[in-house]
C-alpha cells in the first residue's frame, strides 16, 4: 500500500509540473 501511495504522489508531481509549464506559457501569451 505504501508503494502505491509513493507512486501516486510521484505521478501527481509530474502532472503538476506539466500544468505549471502550460500555465507559464499561457501567462507569456496573455502578457503580450
Beta strands, then each sheet from edge to edge (+ up, - down):
end
